[in-house]
Amino acid sequence: MKKTQIFSSAIFLLFLTFAFVIDRVVKYFALEYLKNDILIVDGVLKLSLQKNTGIAFSIGLPIEIQYILFPVLACVGLYCIIKYFDLGKLFVLIASGSIAGAALGNFFDRVFYGHVIDYISVSYFPVFNFADIIIVCGIFLIIVFYDKIKRVQI
């Protein structure tokens, strides 16, 4: 393995681990200390511990399908990253590693709790968590900067 491949793999794994660990720590504190809702901005923002048995935006889907869907989406995502993005760009490694770590954090919840632990409630929007924020922001940034990070086809 070349030094650049080792460096790229290390950066990807570092951000995957960082996102996963931060997600687990925040969810630990939510489970331990968020027994009652905490109002931040009346009618707009509160911390509220919820068990999300659905998928994105709390859409209901049988757990068996969720267990199949996650690995399939993860494989498709990794394939797209490898095929379409310039892995020599630090931004790609940071964004994709963070997305992977956050998704792994939510999958961990599904496997060990049977649901995802959510705790951020914004008005009428479905309750979400830190991992969801990382996933959405990471995908948004990849879309916005796609022209700068795409693999040059020869």
C-alpha positions in Angstrom: 0.0 0.0 0.0 1.3 3.4 -0.9 1.9 6.1 1.7 -0.9 8.2 0.2 -3.4 5.3 0.5 -2.4 4.7 4.1 -2.8 8.5 4.8 -6.2 8.6 3.1 -7.4 5.5 4.9 -6.2 6.9 8.2 -8.0 10.2 7.7 -11.2 8.5 6.6 -11.1 6.1 9.7 -10.2 9.0 12.0 -13.3 11.0 11.1 -15.5 7.9 11.0 -14.3 7.1 14.6 -14.7 10.7 15.7 -18.3 11.0 14.4 -19.2 7.6 15.9 -17.7 8.3 19.3 -19.3 11.8 19.6 -22.6 10.3 18.6 -22.4 7.6 21.2 -21.3 10.0 24.0 -24.1 12.5 23.3 -26.7 9.6 23.2 -25.3 8.2 26.4 -25.9 11.6 28.1 -29.3 11.9 26.5 -30.3 8.4 27.9 -28.9 9.1 31.3 -29.9 12.7 32.0 -32.7 13.7 29.6 -35.6 12.2 31.6 -37.8 15.3 31.1 -38.0 17.6 28.1 -35.8 20.7 28.2 -37.3 23.7 26.6 -34.6 25.8 24.8 -36.8 28.2 22.7 -40.5 28.1 23.5 -42.5 26.5 20.6 -39.4 26.2 18.5 -36.6 24.1 20.0 -36.4 21.6 22.8 -34.5 18.5 23.9 -36.8 15.6 24.1 -35.7 11.9 24.3 -37.5 9.8 21.6 -37.3 6.3 20.4 -37.3 6.4 16.6 -38.3 3.0 15.1 -38.6 4.4 11.6 -36.0 5.5 9.1 -35.2 9.0 7.9 -37.8 11.6 9.1 -39.3 8.9 11.3 -40.8 7.1 8.3 -42.1 3.7 9.4 -40.4 0.6 7.9 -40.2 -2.9 9.3 -37.0 -3.5 11.3 -36.1 -6.5 9.1 -36.0 -4.3 6.0 -34.0 -1.7 7.9 -31.3 -4.3 8.7 -31.1 -5.1 5.0 -31.3 -1.5 3.8 -28.4 -0.1 5.9 -25.7 -2.5 4.6 -27.0 -2.1 1.0 -26.9 1.7 1.2 -23.5 1.7 2.9 -22.1 -0.5 0.1 -23.7 1.8 -2.6 -22.3 4.9 -0.8 -18.8 3.5 -0.5 -18.9 2.4 -4.2 -19.9 5.9 -5.3 -17.2 7.5 -3.2 -14.5 5.2 -4.6 -15.8 5.5 -8.2 -16.8 9.1 -8.5 -14.7 11.1 -5.9 -11.1 12.1 -5.9 -9.8 10.3 -2.8 -6.7 12.5 -2.8 -8.9 15.4 -1.6 -8.9 15.8 2.1 -12.5 17.2 2.0 -13.8 13.9 0.5 -12.1 11.9 3.2 -13.4 14.1 6.1 -17.0 14.3 4.7 -17.4 10.6 3.8 -15.7 9.4 7.0 -18.0 11.6 9.1 -21.1 10.4 7.2 -20.1 6.8 7.6 -19.4 7.2 11.3 -22.7 9.0 12.0 -24.6 6.3 10.0 -22.8 3.6 11.9 -23.9 5.3 15.2 -27.5 5.2 14.2 -27.2 1.6 13.0 -25.6 0.7 16.3 -28.7 2.0 18.0 -31.0 -0.1 15.8 -29.0 -3.3 16.5 -28.6 -2.8 20.3 -31.7 -0.9 21.2 -34.2 -1.7 18.4 -34.6 2.0 17.6 -32.6 5.1 17.0 -32.1 7.5 20.0 -33.3 11.0 19.0 -33.4 14.0 21.2 -33.5 17.3 19.2 -37.0 18.6 18.5 -37.5 21.6 16.3 -41.1 22.8 16.0 -43.1 20.5 13.7 -40.1 18.7 12.2 -39.4 15.0 13.2 -37.1 14.6 16.2 -33.5 13.9 15.2 -30.0 13.6 16.7 -26.4 14.7 16.2 -25.6 11.8 13.8 -28.5 13.0 11.5 -27.0 16.5 11.4 -23.6 15.1 10.4 -25.2 12.9 7.7 -27.3 15.7 6.2 -24.5 18.4 6.4 -22.0 16.0 4.9 -24.2 15.0 2.0 -25.2 18.6 1.4 -21.5 19.7 1.3 -20.6 16.8 -1.1 -23.4 17.9 -3.4 -22.5 21.6 -3.3 -18.8 21.0 -3.9 -19.2 18.0 -6.3 -17.4 19.8 -9.1 -14.3 20.4 -7.0 -14.1 16.8 -5.6 -15.2 14.6 -8.4 -12.8 12.2 -9.9 -11.4 13.4 -13.3 -12.4 10.9 -15.9 -9.6 10.2 -18.4 
